[in-house]
Amino acid sequence: MPDRKLDIAFWNYDRTRLLADRTVKIEGVDAAFHSARIVPEIFKAMIQDRAYDVSELGMTYFLRLFSDDDPPFLALPVFVVRCFRHSAIYINKKKGIRRPQDLAGKRIGELGLYGHDGGVMPKGVLSDEYGVTPDQCRWIVGRIDFPMEPVDFVPRPHPANVEVEWADEDADLGEMLERGEIDALISADAPRCVLEGSPNVGRLFEDYVAVERDYFRRTGIFPIMHTVVVRQELANEPELLRAVFEGFCKAKDGMIEQYEKGLTFMMMANMVPWFANLIEQDRALMGRDWWPYGVKANREAVDAVLRYHHEQGLTNRRLTCEDIFAPSLLDT
């Protein structure tokens, strides 16, 4: 019997590279791998055109589709993008923002969507740990300097008690932050003014690495940004889904092994000073597999996203792991 042909899309990550270069093969699958200039283009092709059988999808893009009675996709417990997001909160230094509570009453920009993947977790953390809820702020949604089309291919809800406006298409939220037209910015992507070291801007948590490590130490949550989804009609093929899941696992585990071997040579293949020490620190805090797949190892991290998504008015009900993952992989 010939291998099953599948179109699979994801961006260029180290944890998927061994799939893309075919070092790791998905058992029983003849895979055609696809990517794009930037990852939202993958999301758009999957959601708008059903371009792939299996695709990376941002959690908020995926979860917003559950407003339909029959959502088009189910997720595999594969999390190709995770990122601590205390570092995603930028401020204008002249606005008197010294602590998280100072964000109350401020005008805050957000990249792409009200509740983009890099924004849901920071808002949840601000609410849970500092008492700053979205309704206490005024929001403006738009782009920064990196070219990106409007995100108009998913529902764009927000609660009635939260003031949200959309910036003009030619507006640049990074420039607005630097000029003081907004007080703060939450963005998955760093604006140019921050990268270039403008004296007018900085991060809310300047020592964000220490803050984020403490957050993980206390909560055990490594925030999830993107998952991998399959078209709903594949959900009834458990052996196929298991093979795809295991392929992603093998690719990620193979990269872990490469990093471990690289420690012998102090990571000389990478142009990052002290990279070996960073890996050692991460392993000491997070264990050998700091990027786990599967439901059991990630239930709390997934639940945090699902809770925040509902609390922030982005889904009309509180979803669970059982709602969003392929049933045949709930035991992983």
N, C-alpha and C positions, 0 to 999 in steps of 0.2 A: 504494500500500500504506500503510495507516495506521501511525502511529508506535507502537512497542512500549510498552505500559504497564508501568511499573516503580514499585514503592514503595521509596523510598530514605530512610534515616533517618540523621541525625547531629545533634549538638548545635549551639548557636548560636555559630559561630566566624567570625572575619573571613575565613579562607581558604575557607569554604564559602558565605559570604553571597551571593555573586553567582550561585550556583546556586539558593539558596533564594528569592531575589527575581526569578529568571528573567532576570537580565541575561545570564547565560551559559546556553545551551541545550545539552543533550546530543543530539548528532546522531542522529535516528531514534528518539528516546525521548520518550514522553509521561510525564513524571515527576510523581509525587505525593510531596512531601517531608514528612517527619515529624520531630518532635523529642520532648522530654520534659522534665519538671521538672529532673531530674538525669540525667547520662549513664548510670549503671548501669541505669536503667529502660529505656533503649534496648537495652542488652545483654540484659537479662532477656527482653524481648519477642522479640528475635531468637532467642535460644537456646532458650527454653522454648516459645514459640508459633510460631516461624518467621514472625513478623509482617511481615517485609519481604523484598524480593528482594535489596536491597543495603543494607548497614548498617555504620555505625561499630561497631567492637568493640575492647575493650581487648586488647592482645597476650596477656596471661596468660589471659583468658577464652577467646580463640581457641585458644591453644596447648594448653590443658587438654583440649580436645575431641579432640585427636589420640591420646588414650588409647583411643579407639574404632578398630576396624579400618577403618571407612569414615567419616572425619570429614565433618560436614555442610556445611562451608564451605571455600572457598579465598579467599585474600587477593588484593586488588589492591595494587600497590606505591604506595599512597596513605597518607600518615601524618598524620592530621588533628590528633594531639596528640603533641608532643615536649616534653620538659622535662629540663633538667639537674637531678639529684636529690641532689647534695651538700646542698642546702638543705632537703631533706625529713627530715633527721635532727635531732630535737629532744632536748634533755637537761634534766634537773633539775640546776641549778647547784650544789646542795649535795652531790652524789654523788661529787665528786672526779674528774669526767670532764674531762680537759684535752686529750686527744688521742684519735684513733680507737682506739688499742690499749687504752685504758681501758674500752672497752665490753665486753671479754672478761669473762665471769662475771656480767654485769649482766642485769637483768630488763627486757625491751624490749617495748613495745606496738607493734602494727601494725594499721593500719586495714583492716577489712573482710575480708581474706583473709590467710592466711600465704602471702606472695608476691603481694601486689597489685601493680598496674602501677607504682605509685610506690615499691614496696619491692624489686623484683627488681634494678634497677640499683644502688641504694645498697648492697645486700648484696654484689653482685658487685664493686663498686669497693672496698668495705671488705676483701673477701677478696683481690683482686688486688693492691691497692696498699698495704695496711696489715696483711695477715696475719690479719685478724679474720674467722673463718668462722662461719656461723650456729650450728653445733653448740657453739660456745664460749659461747653466750648462752642465756637462757631467754626464751620468747616468750609473749605474751598477745595474742590477736586480738580486736578489738571495734570499737566505733564511737567517734566523737567527738561534739561538740555538734551538728553538722549532722544533721538527721533523715535516716536511711538505713536501709532494710530489710536484714535479714541476707542475705548472699550465699550462698544455698543452692541455686542452680540450675546450678552447675558442680562438677566433682570438686574435693575439698579435700585433696589429699595433702600429706604432709610426711615427710621421712626419719625412720626409726626412731630415729636417734641425735640428733635435734633435739627438745628439750622444747618442746611447744606446748600451750597451754591456750586455751579460749575464754571470754571475759569474759561476765558476766551481761548480759542484754539491756538492762538499765537502767544499766549501767556506762558511764562516760565516760572514755576513755583520756586526754583532755586534762586533766581534773580530777585523775585519778590521777597524772599526771606532775607537776602543780603541787603536789600534796600529798606527793609523794615515794613513792607506793606502787609506781610503776615508775620506773626510772632514766632511761629514754630512750624515745623514740617515733619510729617511722618512719611517715610519713603523707603521702600525696599532697595532702591538704588541711591547711591550717594550723589548729591548734586555737585556740580563743578565747583561752586564757591567753597564747599567744604574740602574737596580734593586739592584745590589750589591754595588752601590755607588763608582764606579771607579772615581778617581780624574781627569782622562783624558777626561771624557765625561760629557755632560749635555744637557739641552734642549736649543734650540734657544730662546724660551720665558720661562725663569725660573719661572716667576710668571704667569704661563699660565692660572690659574683659573681667575685672574683679567682680563687678555687679552681676554679670551674667553667670560667672562660675558659682557665685554664692546662690543665685537663683536655682541653678541645677542641683547644687548640693542640698538645698532645702526641699525642693519639689520633685527631683528626679525627672523633670520634663526637659527634653531637648525639642524645642518647638518644631512642628511639622508645617511646611509650606506647600509642598507639591506631593501628589500621590500619582499612581498609575491606574488608569481606568480601562475597562473593556466595554465594548458595545453590549447592550442588555441581552441580545440574542445569544451571546457566547456564555452567559452565566449558566446555561444548562449543559455545559460541557466541562464537568469538573476535572477530568484528566488533562484536558488542554490547559485549563487555567492553572492547575498545579504545575504543569511543565513550564509555563511562562513565569510563574512566581519563582520556581526553583532556578530558572535561568538568570533572573535578576539577582537572586541571592548569590549564586555562584560568581557572577561578575563582580559584585561588591566584595565578596569574601576574597576573591583573587586579588583585588586591589589592596585589601588589608595586608595580604601576604607580601605583596610587592613593597609596601611601606615598611613592613617588619624587616624584610631583607635589606632594604635601603638603610636601615639604622646601623647596620654593620659598617657601612661606608659613610656614615654621618650625612646621609641624604645628598651626596654630591651631585646627583642628577638634577637637583632642583636649585634654582637661583634664590633661595629664601634663607638668609642667615638664621641660625639657631632653629631651623625647622625640626631637626631631630629632637631637640629639647622640648619643643612644643608638642610633638607627638608623645613624648614620654609624660609630659604633664597631663595631656588629655587621657592617656591610658590610666594614669594614676587616679584621676577623678571619675572617668566614665567607663572604665573597663576596656578589655581588648577590642570589643566590637562596640565602638561608640556610635555606630550608625545602624542600629538593629532594624530588621524587617520582621513582619509577622504581627499578629494581633496582640498576643499575650505580652510581648515586651513593650508595646506601644499604646495600650489601652488608655492609660492616664493622659498621655500626650494627645491622643486623638480626642478623648473626652473634653479636654481643655478647649480645643478648637471648636468642637461642636457646641459646647456651652457658650463660649464667647460669641459664636456666630448667631446663636438664637438670642442671647441677651442684647446684642447690638442691632437686632431687628433685621437681620439678613436672611434668616429662615423663619418660616411661620410656625415651626414646631421644633422641639428639642430632639434632634436626631441622636441615634445611638450607633455603636459599631455594627450592631446587627442590621441596621437599616442600610448602611452604606457599603459594606463589604460583601463580596461574593460569598454566599453561604458555605460553599465547599472549602473556603479558606479561613473560616472563623476559628479553626482549631490550630492555626499556625502560631 
